Amino acid sequence: MKKSIWVVVIMIVVSLLAINTPGVTRHVQTVYAVWDDGRVLERLNWQTLVRWWHRLRNESDDGGHRASLTSSPVPATPNCPMTSFTPPKLVDPRSPKAFGAAGDGKTDDTKAFQAAIDAGDVLVPAGTYLLNHTVVVTASNRHLQCEPGVTLKKTIRKNGNMFNFEGPSTGNSVVGCNFVGANPTRIREWDRDGEYDIPIQTNGAVDHFVLAGNSFRDFFGQSMFQTEGQGGGTGDILMFNSFANCPLYGIALVGSVNGRVAYNLADNCRMGPENNDATQDTGGNVLECNRMVNGGNITGGANGEGGVDYSGNVVRHNILDGGYMQISPPEHGKPAKYIDNTCNDCGTE
């Protein structure tokens, strides 16, 4: 049967089963995404349908999985003992509303956020903040933290990230925010504006960046969080975040070393290093205790021209429910180390 017929049949079945059930649209999009990756036949089985059904019944319609600093996506074990994360302390934080932010989801609040972060640490009060332009952070030790009930939203498709952290800088953080883009159907078209519709990107030597307790979904960009540069920073801590409905990556480490990617939930998203070529730094990155669902995949490094050496990266103690682990190195490259990962109804490449 042709691929197009399969996707129509599966969408109809899922829609009929999920009438009056929260999250219908999101799960139909998940089915489409699996088909789009060419994996629908691999995952068309009874166990997968049961797992989808339980998620449909148990998730609310506020975007599904939401990150929390006190909730791990994997069971606590001796290899994955953490159950919470303590974020950096704020110093004399400002509110974007003190700089004119409306927080009504209609007024563009980019300039207010820029003024607030220029002034110092930022604590965002509850509300929906429209950020259709880019906030640029050049200082070190700037901390942005959201109170419960905050959504940072983008409603247009364009090349322009929401937050750019520029190097050289160190010790910056984003904690506890809910990021929502304008791509609920997971369109993936790199030849149109939107490839750099990325919620948070660090450029150059941005060191010891902390990303914790944030939720991301529905952006057009190639990643939800990305490092970039020939020397893309060192010592990033990326923990207790959730990523859903990514065109490609939830977390992409490009030219970055000695990072820790842990206790994150990736729903239909990829996580891992991916250098453009062998001139960019990699190594010392540890990806552990993450959970991948609904076609999500994880890698210690599998792409890049000129033979990238990913052997200094480690992928361990992760749980894959569906999806796959991408372990093949690029041509003439060296693979990362893969240790004690649990693969439920998934594969390797």
C-alpha positions in Angstrom: 0.0 0.0 0.0 1.3 3.5 -0.9 2.6 5.7 1.9 0.0 8.3 1.3 -2.8 5.7 1.8 -1.3 4.5 5.0 -1.2 7.9 6.6 -4.8 8.6 5.7 -6.0 5.3 7.2 -4.0 5.8 10.4 -5.2 9.4 10.8 -8.8 8.4 10.5 -8.4 5.6 13.0 -6.7 7.7 15.6 -9.2 10.6 15.1 -12.2 8.2 15.6 -10.7 6.7 18.7 -9.9 10.1 20.2 -13.2 11.9 19.7 -13.8 14.2 22.8 -10.3 13.3 24.0 -7.8 16.0 25.0 -4.8 16.4 22.6 -6.4 15.0 19.5 -4.7 17.4 17.1 -1.3 16.9 18.7 -1.4 13.1 18.3 -2.6 13.2 14.7 0.3 15.5 14.1 2.6 12.9 15.7 1.3 10.2 13.4 2.0 12.4 10.4 5.5 13.1 11.7 6.3 9.4 12.0 5.1 8.9 8.4 7.1 11.9 7.3 10.2 10.3 8.7 9.5 7.1 6.7 8.9 5.0 9.9 5.2 4.4 10.0 5.3 0.7 9.0 8.0 0.0 11.7 5.8 1.4 14.4 2.4 0.2 13.2 1.8 -2.4 15.9 -0.5 -3.1 18.9 1.9 -1.9 21.6 2.3 1.5 19.9 -1.4 2.0 19.5 -2.0 1.2 23.2 0.8 3.6 24.3 -0.8 6.4 22.1 -4.2 5.7 23.6 -3.0 6.0 27.2 -1.3 9.3 26.4 -4.4 10.6 24.7 -6.5 9.8 27.8 -4.0 11.1 30.3 -2.7 14.4 28.8 -4.4 17.7 29.1 -4.9 20.0 26.0 -2.5 22.6 27.2 0.3 21.3 25.0 0.9 17.9 26.5 4.1 17.3 28.4 5.2 20.3 30.5 8.7 20.5 32.1 9.2 20.8 35.8 12.2 21.4 38.0 10.8 18.8 40.4 9.7 16.1 38.0 12.1 13.7 36.2 11.0 12.1 33.0 12.8 8.8 33.9 12.3 6.7 37.0 14.9 7.3 39.8 17.6 4.7 39.7 21.2 4.5 41.0 22.3 5.6 37.4 19.7 8.4 37.3 19.1 9.5 40.9 18.1 13.2 40.4 14.5 14.1 41.0 14.8 17.9 41.0 17.1 20.7 39.8 18.0 23.9 41.7 18.3 26.9 39.3 20.8 29.8 39.6 19.7 32.4 42.1 18.3 35.7 40.7 20.0 38.9 41.8 17.7 42.0 42.1 15.4 40.7 39.2 13.4 43.0 37.0 10.0 42.4 35.6 9.4 43.0 31.8 6.2 44.7 32.8 8.3 47.4 34.5 9.6 48.2 31.0 6.2 48.3 29.3 5.4 44.6 28.6 1.7 44.0 28.2 1.6 40.2 28.7 -1.7 40.0 26.9 -0.5 37.7 24.0 -1.4 40.3 21.4 1.1 43.2 22.0 4.7 42.5 20.9 6.7 42.6 24.1 10.2 42.1 22.5 11.4 45.6 23.3 10.3 45.4 26.9 12.2 42.0 27.3 15.3 43.5 25.7 15.2 46.5 28.1 14.7 44.2 31.1 17.6 41.8 30.3 19.8 44.8 29.5 19.2 46.0 33.0 19.9 42.7 34.8 18.3 39.5 35.9 14.6 39.0 34.8 11.7 37.4 36.6 8.7 37.1 34.3 5.2 37.3 36.0 2.3 35.2 34.8 1.0 36.1 31.4 1.3 35.4 27.7 4.1 37.4 26.1 4.4 37.9 22.3 8.0 37.9 21.1 8.0 38.1 17.4 11.5 39.7 17.2 14.9 38.8 18.7 16.1 39.6 22.2 19.9 39.8 22.2 21.9 39.0 25.3 25.6 40.0 25.3 26.4 40.3 29.1 27.5 37.5 31.3 25.6 36.1 34.3 22.2 37.2 33.1 19.4 35.0 34.4 15.9 34.8 32.9 13.3 33.0 35.0 9.6 32.6 34.5 7.0 32.3 37.2 4.2 29.7 36.9 1.6 30.6 34.2 4.1 32.2 31.8 4.0 31.5 28.0 6.5 33.1 25.6 4.8 33.0 22.2 5.8 33.6 18.6 3.0 33.9 16.0 5.0 34.4 12.7 7.2 32.3 10.5 10.5 34.1 9.8 14.3 33.6 10.2 14.8 35.3 13.5 15.4 33.5 16.8 13.5 34.5 20.0 16.6 34.8 22.2 20.3 35.1 21.0 23.0 34.8 23.6 26.2 36.1 22.1 29.8 35.2 23.1 32.1 35.7 24.7 30.0 35.4 27.8 29.5 33.0 30.7 27.0 32.0 33.3 23.7 32.9 31.6 20.5 30.9 32.2 16.8 30.5 31.1 14.6 28.7 33.6 11.0 27.6 33.9 9.5 29.2 30.7 6.9 27.8 28.3 7.9 28.5 24.7 5.2 28.1 22.0 5.7 28.7 18.2 3.5 29.0 15.2 4.1 25.6 13.7 1.6 23.1 15.2 1.6 20.8 12.2 5.4 20.3 12.2 6.2 21.7 8.8 9.8 21.0 7.8 10.9 23.1 4.9 14.5 24.4 5.0 14.3 26.3 1.7 11.8 28.8 3.2 12.0 31.4 6.0 11.9 29.7 9.3 15.0 27.5 9.5 16.3 29.9 12.1 13.0 30.2 14.0 14.8 29.0 17.1 13.6 29.9 20.6 17.1 30.0 22.1 20.5 30.0 20.4 24.0 30.6 21.8 26.5 32.0 19.3 30.2 31.5 19.8 31.9 31.1 23.2 28.9 31.2 25.5 30.1 29.1 28.4 28.3 27.4 31.3 24.9 28.2 29.9 22.0 26.7 32.0 18.7 25.7 30.4 16.4 24.1 32.9 12.7 23.4 33.5 11.5 24.9 30.2 8.9 23.6 27.8 9.2 24.0 24.0 6.9 23.2 21.1 5.7 24.1 17.7 8.6 26.2 16.2 9.7 26.1 12.5 13.4 26.1 13.3 15.8 23.2 12.9 16.1 23.1 16.7 14.5 24.4 19.9 17.9 25.1 21.6 21.1 25.3 19.7 24.7 26.2 20.2 26.7 27.5 17.2 30.2 28.5 16.2 33.6 27.1 15.6 34.0 27.2 19.3 30.4 26.9 20.5 30.9 27.1 24.2 31.7 24.8 27.0 30.0 23.4 30.1 26.4 23.8 29.2 23.8 22.3 31.6 20.6 21.4 29.8 18.3 19.6 32.2 14.6 18.9 33.1 13.3 20.5 29.9 10.6 19.1 27.6 10.6 19.4 23.8 7.6 18.5 21.5 6.7 18.6 17.9 10.2 19.6 16.6 10.9 19.7 12.9 14.2 18.2 13.8 16.2 18.9 17.1 15.1 19.7 20.6 18.7 20.2 21.6 21.5 20.6 19.0 25.0 21.0 20.2 27.1 22.5 17.4 30.8 23.2 18.1 30.1 22.7 21.9 32.1 20.7 24.5 31.7 19.3 28.0 28.0 19.8 28.1 25.5 17.8 30.1 22.1 16.9 28.5 20.1 15.1 31.2 16.6 14.4 32.5 14.9 15.9 29.4 11.8 14.6 27.7 11.8 14.7 23.9 8.4 14.0 22.2 9.0 13.6 18.5 12.3 15.4 18.7 16.0 14.6 18.3 18.8 15.5 20.8 22.6 15.5 20.5 25.7 17.0 18.9 25.7 17.7 15.2 28.7 19.5 13.9 28.8 21.0 10.4 32.4 19.8 9.8 35.5 18.5 11.4 36.8 22.1 12.3 34.2 22.5 15.0 34.8 21.4 18.6 33.1 18.4 20.1 33.8 16.0 23.0 33.1 15.7 26.7 29.3 15.9 26.1 27.3 13.5 28.2 23.7 12.7 27.3 22.1 10.7 30.1 18.8 9.9 31.8 16.7 11.4 29.0 13.4 10.0 27.7 12.5 9.9 24.0 8.9 9.2 23.0 6.7 9.2 19.8 9.5 8.9 17.3 12.1 10.9 19.2 15.8 10.0 18.8 19.1 10.6 20.4 22.7 10.7 19.2 26.2 11.3 20.4 27.0 12.7 17.0 26.2 11.3 13.6 26.6 14.1 11.0 29.2 16.4 9.6 31.6 16.7 6.7 35.2 15.8 6.8 35.1 13.0 9.4 34.0 14.5 12.7 35.4 12.7 15.8 32.5 12.2 18.2 34.3 9.6 20.3 34.6 11.9 23.3 30.9 12.1 23.8 28.9 9.6 25.9 25.2 8.5 25.6 24.1 6.5 28.5 21.1 5.4 30.7 18.5 7.0 28.3 15.0 5.5 27.7 13.6 5.3 24.2 9.9 4.5 23.9 9.7 4.3 20.1 12.0 6.2 17.9 15.6 5.3 17.4 19.2 5.8 18.4 21.4 7.2 15.7 24.8 5.8 16.3 26.5 5.7 12.9 29.3 8.3 12.6 29.6 10.5 9.6 31.8 9.3 6.7 35.4 9.0 7.9 34.3 10.0 11.4 34.4 8.3 14.8 31.2 7.4 16.8 30.3 8.4 20.4 30.2 5.8 23.2 26.7 4.3 23.9 26.2 2.7 27.3 23.2 1.0 28.9 20.4 2.6 27.0 16.9 1.1 27.2 15.2 0.6 23.8 11.5 -0.1 23.9 10.0 -0.6 20.5 12.8 1.3 18.8 15.7 0.8 16.6 19.3 2.0 15.8 20.9 3.5 12.7 
